[in-house]
Amino acid sequence: MEIKDAEQLLMMYSSKLSPEYLPTIKSRLMELDRTNALVAFSDLKDPTTALIITICEAFVGLHGISRFYIGDVGVGVAKLLTCGGCGIWWLVDLFLIQDGTRRKNTEKVMQLLA
């Protein structure tokens, strides 16, 4: 992949990834062809959507849905079984779910680019 293509791909998806890993991801993208690079970014979750789901959890009462959305099934089940830790996990997720989404997306991309 050319430098220009890798930079454009990263500009489109940088908000969904952890910023500290962007240089590493860019260097790995350079080693792939365009089709394989696009596959790595095809199923990334949006951090803003995860935040909106987290906010809605308080009103709907379906705790853990945001964690299921980002692929963190273990924490999602724990939140579901404890009713969101009596609301404590919900409050924590208001601040951490976006970074958690970016972390999960970055892990997924790094595995596919390895």
C-alpha positions as CSV (number, residue, x, y, z in Angstrom):
1,M,0.0,0.0,0.0
2,E,1.2,3.5,-0.8
3,I,1.9,6.1,1.9
4,K,-1.0,8.3,0.6
5,D,-3.5,5.4,0.8
6,A,-2.4,4.4,4.3
7,E,-2.7,8.0,5.5
8,Q,-6.2,8.4,4.0
9,L,-7.3,5.2,5.6
10,L,-6.0,6.3,9.0
11,M,-7.6,9.7,8.6
12,M,-11.0,8.0,8.1
13,Y,-10.7,5.6,11.0
14,S,-8.4,7.4,13.5
15,S,-11.3,8.5,15.7
16,K,-12.1,4.8,16.3
17,L,-8.5,3.8,17.3
18,S,-6.2,4.5,20.2
19,P,-4.0,7.4,19.1
20,E,-0.7,6.0,20.5
21,Y,-0.9,3.0,18.1
22,L,-1.5,5.0,14.9
23,P,2.2,5.1,13.8
24,T,2.5,1.3,14.3
25,I,-0.7,0.7,12.4
26,K,0.5,3.0,9.6
27,S,3.8,1.1,9.2
28,R,1.9,-2.3,9.1
29,L,-0.5,-0.9,6.6
30,M,2.4,-0.1,4.3
31,E,3.2,-3.8,4.1
32,L,-0.3,-4.9,2.9
33,D,-2.2,-4.5,-0.3
34,R,-5.3,-2.3,-0.3
35,T,-7.9,-5.1,-0.1
36,N,-6.3,-6.7,3.0
37,A,-6.0,-3.3,4.6
38,L,-9.7,-2.5,4.1
39,V,-10.7,-5.8,5.7
40,A,-8.9,-4.9,8.9
41,F,-11.0,-1.8,9.2
42,S,-14.3,-3.2,8.1
43,D,-15.9,-4.0,11.5
44,L,-14.8,-1.2,13.8
45,K,-17.3,0.1,16.4
46,D,-18.0,3.8,16.8
47,P,-17.0,5.2,20.3
48,T,-19.8,7.7,20.1
49,T,-22.4,5.0,19.4
50,A,-21.1,3.1,22.4
51,L,-21.5,6.2,24.6
52,I,-25.1,6.8,23.4
53,I,-25.9,3.1,24.1
54,T,-24.4,3.6,27.6
55,I,-26.6,6.7,28.3
56,C,-29.7,4.8,27.1
57,E,-29.0,1.9,29.4
58,A,-29.9,4.0,32.4
59,F,-33.4,4.7,31.0
60,V,-34.1,1.3,29.5
61,G,-32.6,-0.8,32.2
62,L,-30.7,-3.2,29.9
63,H,-27.3,-3.0,31.5
64,G,-24.3,-4.3,29.7
65,I,-25.5,-3.7,26.1
66,S,-22.7,-1.2,25.4
67,R,-20.2,-3.8,26.5
68,F,-21.8,-6.4,24.2
69,Y,-21.7,-3.9,21.4
70,I,-17.9,-3.4,21.6
71,G,-17.3,-7.1,22.1
72,D,-16.5,-7.1,25.8
73,V,-18.8,-10.0,26.5
74,G,-17.5,-10.9,29.9
75,V,-18.0,-7.5,31.4
76,G,-21.4,-7.3,29.6
77,V,-22.6,-10.4,31.3
78,A,-21.3,-9.2,34.7
79,K,-23.1,-5.9,34.2
80,L,-26.3,-7.6,33.2
81,L,-26.3,-10.0,36.1
82,T,-25.6,-7.3,38.7
83,C,-27.9,-4.7,37.2
84,G,-25.0,-2.6,36.3
85,G,-23.4,-2.9,39.7
86,C,-26.3,-1.1,41.2
87,G,-25.6,1.8,38.8
88,I,-21.9,2.2,39.6
89,W,-20.7,0.5,36.4
90,W,-23.0,2.7,34.4
91,L,-21.5,5.8,35.9
92,V,-18.0,4.5,35.3
93,D,-18.8,3.6,31.7
94,L,-20.0,7.1,31.0
95,F,-16.3,8.1,31.3
96,L,-14.6,4.9,30.0
97,I,-16.7,3.4,27.3
98,Q,-15.2,5.5,24.4
99,D,-11.7,4.7,25.4
100,G,-12.7,1.1,25.8
101,T,-14.2,1.0,22.3
102,R,-11.0,2.5,20.8
103,R,-8.9,0.0,22.7
104,K,-11.0,-3.0,21.4
105,N,-10.9,-1.6,17.9
106,T,-7.1,-1.2,18.1
107,E,-6.7,-4.7,19.4
108,K,-8.8,-6.0,16.5
109,V,-6.8,-4.1,13.8
110,M,-3.5,-5.1,15.3
111,Q,-4.4,-8.7,15.2
112,L,-5.6,-8.5,11.6
113,L,-2.4,-6.6,10.5
114,A,0.0,-8.9,12.3
